[in-house]
Amino acid sequence: MALETIARKQAVNPSPPEIHAKGAPYRTAPHNIELEQALLGAILVNNEAFYRVSDFLEPRHFFEPIHQKLYEIAASLVRVGKTATPITLKTFLPSDLDVAGLTASQYLARLAAEATTVINASDYGRTIYDLAIRRALILIGEEVVNAAYDAPADGRPRDQIEQAERSLYELAETGRYGGGFQRFAQALTTAVEMAAHAYQRDGKLSGLATGLRDLDRMMGGLQKSDLIILAGRPGMGKSSLATNVGYNVARAWEGSVRADGQIESTNGGIVGFFSLEMSAEQLATRMLSEQTEIASYRIRRGEIASADFDRIADAAREMERIPFYIDETGGLSVAQLAARARRLKRQRGLDLLVIDYIQLLQGSSRRAQEGRVQEVTEITTSLKALAKELNIPILALSQLSRAVESRDDKRPQLSDLRESGSIEQDADVVLFVFREEYYLKNKEPRPGTEEHFKWQTEMEPVHGRAEVIIGKQRHGPTGTVALQFKADVTRFSDLAEEDHVPARMS
């Protein structure tokens, strides 16, 4: 963390020089020693002051190292039920301590004499905290300048920009002293507003509509701050379903301008799509195929008639207008992905994030050394935190283990998720894509045989059918939704009304 780094640097050089070698004065880092002394004195006089600042203020936020030490000792005493006073703190300080010519006892007595009141403790603590954030900002700025001057020959400026963004956003995440308990009335107001928005939105859904009627009915749409895992074996169509959903959300987007000039989504949403496996061109070709119902291989080879080309041109013009943004960078770390998602949210807006797929993301190098399971745990935890921070649903695709193939009934289960412990735990919703047709098609017997006629009988009811199995849902039922799937154009759609399959509720 940036604050920890600056605290270490202060410990090494707590008093930066005030005069430059040529006589020009240095600007000292923002701090207020008197404020720190007043707050520490208040804590020593009345330990209640500690509870006014303990949920956001930490030792590293103090500028002076001796104040960091005193606050740390006082916090340790108060938290174990003991009283923090000048007398009790003196026991834990070196006997030969010299603070500006004062002994430990003298300095602690001075702090107590200059104490602020408990009422002011919270305001003083917030000011100390804000000054620490400013010092961290200065440190990040210095590091950006030094890195730019000392960049290696093979270094890319883009890498430095992303590193600076990561540092700034890490600081932004820690730079809050809000949170804590809220009145239940506030939560009720939020819930009523959500219901009102759902009533006004197309489909009467509380979340983003996927464009698939039965799936929306069971999930209520894609809910804000949810981490939704979409899993399946290769060939099941999970990437196709993700692009279908993303396109449907973006196509339905409508926005209005708020009083502060920001655009607010009133229907549908702005979509960010991290395509870690396919290139942007491959993804665009697939989406053109889905919308025009012209097979993607025909589009790539140019095997199209004049009428087909007109359909492609019309679809492309429509797709150009929708708020759908693609990042095709491979080998991203979860920290890089988070930084880019925040940037998109800030610059363009963001209502849905799609990631194809989790196993292609990287965690931190430290977690990677501990093993892939720990790395995936870090990834899923970070994605859930990102969904809450940006207040958007994140639809993340995941591979399944080969255990599915060894069973007679190849419908996926939660235990089939790779590194399933963390994925299952962190996800709010787990969806599985399953197509019986895929497995039966690979078992086709020799034509003309009795087995082939039997095979055709088994294929008929599952041809062009897919199942989306809701294996986990925190705020709704589990069950199965039947969909139509056109394999040649990789498009999912609702089944005809008479073909509805009752959901298996749990």
C-alpha positions, 0 to 999 in steps of 0.5 A, spaced: 500 500 500 502 507 498 501 509 505 505 503 508 511 505 503 511 512 505 510 510 513 517 506 511 520 512 508 518 517 514 521 512 519 528 512 515 528 519 514 523 522 519 525 530 518 526 532 511 531 537 510 528 544 509 534 547 505 536 545 498 544 545 497 543 552 493 539 555 498 532 554 495 527 552 500 524 545 500 517 544 500 515 539 506 510 533 506 503 535 508 503 534 516 500 537 522 504 536 528 500 540 533 494 536 531 497 529 532 499 531 539 492 534 540 489 527 538 494 523 542 493 527 548 485 526 548 486 519 547 491 519 553 486 523 557 480 519 555 480 513 552 473 514 549 477 518 544 480 512 541 473 509 539 472 515 535 477 514 530 479 507 531 475 504 525 479 509 520 485 511 523 492 507 523 499 508 526 501 509 519 497 515 518 501 519 523 507 523 520 512 523 526 514 516 527 514 517 535 506 518 534 506 512 530 509 508 536 504 512 541 498 511 537 500 503 536 501 502 543 495 506 546 491 502 541 493 495 543 492 497 550 485 499 549 483 493 545 485 488 550 481 492 555 486 496 559 487 503 560 492 508 556 495 513 560 501 517 560 503 512 566 501 506 562 504 508 556 511 509 559 512 502 560 512 500 553 517 506 551 525 506 551 528 509 558 533 513 554 527 516 549 529 523 547 523 527 544 526 534 542 530 534 548 524 531 553 524 524 556 518 519 555 515 521 561 515 529 560 513 528 553 507 524 555 505 529 560 505 534 555 501 531 550 496 530 556 496 537 557 495 539 550 489 534 549 483 536 545 476 534 547 473 528 545 468 531 541 473 534 536 477 527 536 473 525 530 475 531 526 482 531 528 483 524 526 480 525 519 484 531 518 490 527 520 488 521 515 487 526 509 494 529 510 496 522 510 493 521 503 496 527 500 503 525 502 501 518 499 499 522 493 506 526 493 510 519 493 506 516 487 507 522 483 515 522 485 515 515 483 512 516 476 517 522 475 523 517 477 520 511 473 519 516 467 526 518 467 529 511 469 525 507 464 529 501 461 530 501 453 525 496 453 520 499 457 513 501 455 510 507 457 503 504 457 506 499 463 508 505 467 501 508 466 497 502 468 502 502 474 500 509 476 493 507 475 493 501 480 497 505 485 492 511 485 486 506 485 489 502 491 490 509 494 483 511 492 480 504 495 483 506 502 482 513 502 475 512 505 473 513 512 466 512 511 462 505 512 460 502 518 453 502 521 447 505 517 440 506 519 436 501 517 431 507 514 437 508 509 437 501 507 429 501 506 430 507 502 435 504 497 430 498 497 424 502 495 428 506 490 430 499 486 423 497 486 421 503 483 426 503 478 424 496 476 417 498 475 419 503 470 424 499 466 422 494 461 420 487 463 419 490 470 426 487 472 430 489 478 436 488 474 439 488 467 435 484 462 439 479 459 434 479 453 432 471 455 425 471 457 425 465 462 432 466 465 430 473 466 424 471 470 428 466 474 434 471 476 430 478 476 435 480 471 443 481 472 443 484 479 448 490 481 454 488 485 453 481 483 459 476 481 455 471 476 459 465 474 457 462 467 461 455 467 461 450 462 465 445 458 468 447 451 463 446 446 457 448 450 457 455 448 458 459 454 462 465 450 456 465 445 451 466 451 456 471 454 456 475 448 448 474 446 447 477 453 452 483 453 449 485 446 442 485 448 444 489 454 448 494 450 442 494 444 437 496 450 441 502 452 437 508 454 440 514 458 438 521 461 443 526 463 443 528 470 443 535 474 451 534 475 452 533 467 453 525 468 449 520 463 445 515 467 443 509 464 435 508 464 434 502 461 439 497 458 446 498 460 453 500 457 457 494 457 465 492 457 467 486 455 474 483 456 476 478 451 482 474 454 481 468 449 478 471 442 481 477 438 476 483 438 475 482 430 473 474 432 468 477 437 465 482 432 465 477 427 461 472 432 456 477 434 455 479 426 454 472 425 449 472 431 445 478 429 445 476 421 444 469 422 449 468 417 455 463 419 461 466 421 465 461 417 462 464 411 463 471 413 470 470 414 471 466 407 467 471 404 462 466 402 456 471 402 451 473 397 449 481 395 443 480 400 447 477 405 452 483 405 446 488 405 444 484 412 451 485 414 452 492 413 445 493 416 447 489 422 454 493 423 451 500 422 446 498 428 452 495 432 456 501 431 451 505 435 451 501 441 455 502 448 459 496 447 467 496 449 472 490 448 479 489 451 482 484 447 489 484 451 491 477 453 495 475 460 492 481 464 492 481 471 486 482 475 489 488 478 490 491 471 483 488 469 480 492 475 484 499 473 481 498 466 474 497 468 475 503 473 477 507 467 472 505 463 466 507 468 469 514 469 470 516 462 464 512 458 460 509 464 459 502 465 453 498 467 455 490 466 462 487 465 464 481 462 470 477 462 472 471 458 474 467 462 477 467 469 482 462 468 486 466 463 487 472 468 493 472 473 493 474 480 499 477 484 506 474 483 506 472 491 499 468 490 502 465 484 507 462 488 503 459 493 499 455 487 494 456 482 488 455 487 490 461 492 491 465 485 484 463 483 482 465 490 485 472 489 482 473 483 475 471 484 475 475 491 478 481 487 472 480 482 467 480 487 470 486 491 470 490 484 463 488 483 461 492 489 466 497 488 463 499 481 456 497 483 455 493 477 454 486 475 460 482 473 459 476 468 465 472 469 466 465 465 469 459 467 472 452 465 469 446 468 474 440 470 474 434 466 470 430 471 463 432 467 466 427 462 466 421 466 459 421 468 453 418 465 449 424 466 454 430 464 450 436 467 455 440 471 455 441 478 458 446 483 463 441 484 465 441 477 468 448 477 475 448 477 478 451 483 471 450 485 472 452 493 473 460 491 469 460 485 463 457 488 464 461 495 465 468 492 460 468 486 453 470 488 450 466 482 453 460 478 450 458 471 452 452 467 451 451 460 449 444 458 447 441 451 446 434 450 446 435 443 453 436 443 455 429 447 450 425 442 453 428 436 459 425 438 457 418 439 453 418 432 453 411 429 454 408 422 448 411 418 444 405 416 444 401 422 439 400 427 443 404 432 443 410 428 436 410 427 436 409 435 441 415 435 436 419 431 430 418 435 435 420 441 437 426 437 430 429 435 428 432 442 435 435 444 436 438 437 437 445 437 436 445 445 440 448 450 440 448 458 442 454 463 442 451 470 442 455 475 446 452 480 447 457 485 443 464 487 443 468 493 437 472 492 432 467 488 431 460 486 435 455 483 433 450 477 433 450 469 432 454 463 431 451 457 433 455 451 434 455 443 441 454 440 443 455 433 450 452 433 452 455 426 451 462 428 452 461 436 446 464 438 441 463 444 434 465 444 427 463 447 424 457 446 417 457 443 411 458 448 409 451 447 416 448 448 417 451 455 420 447 460 418 447 467 424 450 472 426 445 477 426 449 483 430 447 489 
